[in-house]
Amino acid sequence: MTESLEKKEGADFEQAFIDEMIVHHEGAVAMAQMVLEKSQRPELVKLANEIIVAQTTEINLMRSWKIEWF
């Protein structure tokens, strides 16, 4: 994941970082949604819901920065 960022600088680095983090967070949200479908453990369900809320918020924030900055 970091390999694609290593040779980038400035705005190219920032935009690539945001792009990679959005994909990373989307993966975490998808995994958390699977927990809600497949697990009955309250601890995992609680964690999954927290991940969905937090990382969806961050995805939206990064998307807005991308629009604003690039």
C-alpha positions in Angstrom: 0.0 0.0 0.0 2.8 2.5 0.8 4.8 1.5 -2.2 2.7 3.6 -4.5 3.3 6.6 -2.3 7.1 6.4 -1.8 8.2 8.3 -4.9 5.5 10.9 -4.8 5.9 14.4 -3.3 3.7 17.4 -2.7 0.2 17.5 -4.1 0.8 14.2 -6.0 1.6 12.5 -2.7 -1.4 14.1 -0.9 -3.8 13.1 -3.6 -2.5 9.5 -3.8 -2.6 9.3 0.0 -6.2 10.3 0.0 -7.1 7.9 -2.8 -5.3 5.0 -1.0 -6.9 5.8 2.3 -10.4 5.9 0.8 -9.9 2.5 -0.7 -8.5 1.2 2.6 -11.4 2.6 4.6 -13.9 1.2 2.1 -12.4 -2.2 2.7 -12.7 -1.8 6.4 -16.4 -0.8 6.1 -17.1 -3.8 3.8 -15.5 -6.2 6.3 -17.4 -4.6 9.2 -20.7 -5.0 7.3 -19.8 -8.7 6.9 -19.4 -9.0 10.7 -23.0 -7.6 11.1 -24.3 -10.3 8.7 -22.3 -13.2 10.1 -21.4 -12.7 13.7 -23.5 -12.9 16.9 -20.7 -11.8 19.2 -21.8 -8.5 20.8 -18.3 -7.3 21.1 -17.7 -7.8 17.3 -21.0 -6.3 16.4 -20.2 -3.2 18.5 -16.8 -2.8 17.0 -18.2 -3.3 13.5 -20.8 -0.6 14.0 -18.1 1.8 15.4 -15.9 1.1 12.4 -18.7 1.7 9.9 -19.6 5.1 11.5 -16.0 6.3 12.0 -14.6 5.2 8.7 -17.6 6.3 6.7 -17.2 9.8 8.3 -13.5 9.8 7.3 -14.2 8.6 3.8 -16.7 11.5 3.3 -14.2 14.0 4.8 -11.4 12.8 2.5 -13.7 12.9 -0.5 -14.6 16.5 0.3 -10.9 17.4 0.7 -10.2 15.8 -2.7 -12.9 17.9 -4.4 -11.8 21.1 -2.6 -8.0 20.6 -3.0 -7.6 18.8 -6.4 
